Amino acid sequence: MIKLANYKIKRKIASGGMGDVYLAEHTVLETIVAIKSLHSNLVNDESFRKRFRTEAKIQSKLLHPNIVKLIDFQEHKDGLYLIMEYIDGKQLNDYIKQDTGPIIEEKLIPLFSKVLSAIDYAHGKGLVHRDIKPANILITAEGDVKLIDFGIAKNDDEDHGLTKTGVQVGTVSYMSPEQVNAEKLDKLTDIYSLGVTLFQMAVGQSPYVAATNAFKIQLKIVNEPFPNPKDIYPAVSDKLVAIIEKATEKDKKDRYQSCEEFKKDLNASSVKSKVNKPPKVKKEAVKSAPADNKESSASSKVLTRLLLIGGVIFLGYLFINNNSKQKKADDYDSYYNSAKKYQADELYQSAINDYNKCINIYSDRDSIIAFKAQCYYEKGAYKVAIENFTKAIDMVYKMNADYFAGRGKSYSELRKHSDAQSDFDKALQIKPANAEYHLLKGNDLFIQGMYNSAKKTYTKSLSLKRSDEAYYKRGNANYKLGKLADAINDYTNAIKLKKDYTQAYRNRGIARYESCKAGACEDLKKAGNLGDNKAYNEYRRISNKNECD
């Protein structure tokens, strides 16, 4: 937890790529603020310090009712801090997922108009946001809009080399084609991202939820037509479809050339939502029935035959449709069972291939994406594992502890300890009595050399569930702390639970040898017989020196 003069830190409320955000109260003024701090592992990196200063300078220039206001900036040797007004609100993506689904146009238009006004104001200051997305738009409790996070915004006059052509910036699903190609960016890239955001507000989801990875999304952005909103949500008005299409043109010169132009068309399309409203039926004059009964009877027979033919066709359609649905379900079950078997047999790439086939059938199954992420983790492809765990996390309304724990493991392998600890803490907030999550958190603390903290975490895990691994890991922490007797005791408990625990025999043998306890050679020899060559060589070295006793 950070410490800052005149501020009482209440709790962490968000985490991002460059920093964490804390809820705080000024101790004298009693005002509630949000404090964004640069991650501790980035504080000594001058390039990140420059970026953070740049964000502060940019934010200080922005005084607009729909942009979060910067109150103060503090820089110390051990940290950099942005002190901002606190907004009691919800990210637009969560607002869509949890509250509204597709936003009806009567409500969408005034909301999005405020977003356009905020970006237009920033453009007027010579700024390009470059990361416009629903996660950077807050909807307040009163239904107002606040734009946040100018962390990668660019001032055309003051870039100072912090970003260059050839470097991608932004969030993949909302990138313009020029961002994907790492070309020079201007305000028209914001127009494109605004179009993608408008799409999500109108239909209730991102245009690329079915894509399996960032690379495939980038290919779609550059090479394929932008998705038609009506393919996902047919109730979107034709006018709004046309607006989204213009905003997301691949060629910049074909897009809206300003937010003002964008906003003008948007407000010209203020039509009521078609959701749940029956289509209007054109009224026609009723013609008089024919007087001739025979002609009427013939017409009736023709109509009856047509109805019978139509009924047969409709029943045939239902039959084919049901068969198609059943085939999809059967194919899904087949691929899923095959993938799980491959995963159990540690054939991870084959499992991934079959999980992808499952996703191609049902793209909304977050659990399948998480299973795939676990396979990537087992393969050692930790960055791809993180991408997939993140996608699974973003897909579910209710937070899934296993997904956070899986992503935390992947961050830990990449030595991104702050992110790892954040994810383990999130998993434990959801399931505080889960012994495995405490064990994983302890492992990451151990890697950092925080042996006392690791020991406490392993002890917490053991209090919830006795396991050979937790005893073994706590034994390692005790050994690093020089508590050899405690280490020996932990290794012994691990061996009781797992008779052929090779590493526990080896480490107990070393601890016994270093503390001059009996049984060192027997433990090392046992580990050697179980296949540990290093342990066997150590046993031979000690026995040759006649130090076994």
Secondary structure as the mmCIF struct_conf table of DSSP 4:
data_model
#
loop_
_struct_conf.conf_type_id
_struct_conf.id
_struct_conf.beg_label_comp_id
_struct_conf.beg_label_asym_id
_struct_conf.beg_label_seq_id
_struct_conf.end_label_comp_id
_struct_conf.end_label_asym_id
_struct_conf.end_label_seq_id
STRN STRN1 LEU A 4 LEU A 4
TURN_TY1_P TURN_TY1_P1 ALA A 5 ASN A 6
STRN STRN2 TYR A 7 SER A 15
BEND BEND1 GLY A 17 MET A 18
STRN STRN3 GLY A 19 HIS A 26
TURN_TY1_P TURN_TY1_P2 THR A 27 LEU A 29
STRN STRN4 ILE A 32 LEU A 38
HELX_RH_3T_P HELX_RH_3T_P1 SER A 40 LEU A 42
TURN_TY1_P TURN_TY1_P3 VAL A 43 ASN A 44
HELX_RH_AL_P HELX_RH_AL_P1 GLU A 46 SER A 60
TURN_TY1_P TURN_TY1_P4 LYS A 61 LYS A 61
TURN_TY1_P TURN_TY1_P5 PRO A 65 ASN A 66
STRN STRN5 ILE A 67 ILE A 67
HELX_LH_PP_P HELX_LH_PP_P1 VAL A 68 LYS A 69
STRN STRN6 LEU A 70 HIS A 76
TURN_TY1_P TURN_TY1_P6 LYS A 77 ASP A 78
STRN STRN7 GLY A 79 GLU A 85
STRN STRN8 GLY A 89 GLN A 91
HELX_RH_AL_P HELX_RH_AL_P2 LEU A 92 TYR A 95
HELX_RH_PI_P HELX_RH_PI_P1 ILE A 96 THR A 100
BEND BEND2 GLY A 101 PRO A 102
HELX_LH_PP_P HELX_LH_PP_P2 ILE A 103 ILE A 104
HELX_RH_AL_P HELX_RH_AL_P3 GLU A 105 GLY A 124
TURN_TY1_P TURN_TY1_P7 LYS A 125 GLY A 126
STRN STRN9 LEU A 127 VAL A 128
HELX_RH_3T_P HELX_RH_3T_P2 PRO A 134 ASN A 136
STRN STRN10 ILE A 137 THR A 140
TURN_TY1_P TURN_TY1_P8 ALA A 141 GLU A 142
BEND BEND3 GLY A 143 GLY A 143
STRN STRN11 VAL A 145 LEU A 147
TURN_TY1_P TURN_TY1_P9 GLY A 151 ILE A 152
STRN STRN12 LYS A 154 ASN A 155
TURN_TY1_P TURN_TY1_P10 ASP A 156 ASP A 157
TURN_TY1_P TURN_TY1_P11 HIS A 160 GLY A 161
BEND BEND4 LEU A 162 THR A 163
TURN_TY1_P TURN_TY1_P12 THR A 165 GLY A 166
BEND BEND5 GLY A 170 GLY A 170
HELX_RH_3T_P HELX_RH_3T_P3 VAL A 172 TYR A 174
HELX_RH_AL_P HELX_RH_AL_P4 PRO A 177 VAL A 180
TURN_TY1_P TURN_TY1_P13 ASN A 181 ALA A 182
HELX_RH_AL_P HELX_RH_AL_P5 LYS A 187 VAL A 203
BEND BEND6 GLY A 204 GLN A 205
TURN_TY1_P TURN_TY1_P14 PRO A 207 ALA A 210
BEND BEND7 ASN A 213 ASN A 213
HELX_RH_AL_P HELX_RH_AL_P6 ALA A 214 ASN A 223
BEND BEND8 GLU A 224 GLU A 224
HELX_LH_PP_P HELX_LH_PP_P3 PRO A 225 ASN A 228
HELX_RH_AL_P HELX_RH_AL_P7 PRO A 229 ILE A 232
TURN_TY1_P TURN_TY1_P15 PRO A 234 ALA A 235
BEND BEND9 VAL A 236 VAL A 236
HELX_RH_AL_P HELX_RH_AL_P8 ASP A 238 ALA A 247
TURN_TY1_P TURN_TY1_P16 THR A 248 THR A 248
BEND BEND10 LYS A 250 ASP A 251
HELX_RH_3T_P HELX_RH_3T_P4 LYS A 252 ASP A 254
BEND BEND11 ARG A 255 ARG A 255
BEND BEND12 GLN A 257 SER A 258
HELX_RH_AL_P HELX_RH_AL_P9 CYS A 259 ALA A 268
TURN_TY1_P TURN_TY1_P17 SER A 269 SER A 269
TURN_TY1_P TURN_TY1_P18 VAL A 275 ASN A 276
HELX_LH_PP_P HELX_LH_PP_P4 PRO A 278 LYS A 280
HELX_LH_PP_P HELX_LH_PP_P5 ALA A 285 PRO A 290
BEND BEND13 ALA A 291 ALA A 291
HELX_RH_AL_P HELX_RH_AL_P10 ASN A 293 ALA A 344
TURN_TY1_P TURN_TY1_P19 ASP A 345 GLU A 346
HELX_RH_AL_P HELX_RH_AL_P11 TYR A 348 ILE A 361
TURN_TY1_P TURN_TY1_P20 SER A 363 ASP A 364
HELX_RH_AL_P HELX_RH_AL_P12 ASP A 366 LYS A 379
TURN_TY1_P TURN_TY1_P21 GLY A 380 GLY A 380
HELX_RH_AL_P HELX_RH_AL_P13 TYR A 382 MET A 395
BEND BEND14 TYR A 397 LYS A 398
HELX_RH_AL_P HELX_RH_AL_P14 ALA A 401 GLU A 413
TURN_TY1_P TURN_TY1_P22 LEU A 414 ARG A 415
HELX_RH_AL_P HELX_RH_AL_P15 HIS A 417 ILE A 430
TURN_TY1_P TURN_TY1_P23 PRO A 432 ALA A 433
HELX_RH_AL_P HELX_RH_AL_P16 ALA A 435 ILE A 447
TURN_TY1_P TURN_TY1_P24 GLN A 448 GLY A 449
HELX_RH_AL_P HELX_RH_AL_P17 TYR A 451 LEU A 464
HELX_RH_AL_P HELX_RH_AL_P18 ASP A 468 LYS A 480
TURN_TY1_P TURN_TY1_P25 LEU A 481 GLY A 482
HELX_RH_AL_P HELX_RH_AL_P19 LEU A 484 LEU A 497
BEND BEND15 LYS A 498 LYS A 498
TURN_TY1_P TURN_TY1_P26 LYS A 499 ASP A 500
HELX_RH_AL_P HELX_RH_AL_P20 THR A 502 GLU A 514
TURN_TY1_P TURN_TY1_P27 SER A 515 CYS A 516
TURN_TY1_P TURN_TY1_P28 ALA A 518 GLY A 519
HELX_RH_AL_P HELX_RH_AL_P21 ALA A 520 ASN A 529
TURN_TY1_P TURN_TY1_P29 LEU A 530 GLY A 531
HELX_RH_AL_P HELX_RH_AL_P22 ASN A 533 ASN A 544
TURN_TY1_P TURN_TY1_P30 LYS A 545 ASN A 546
#
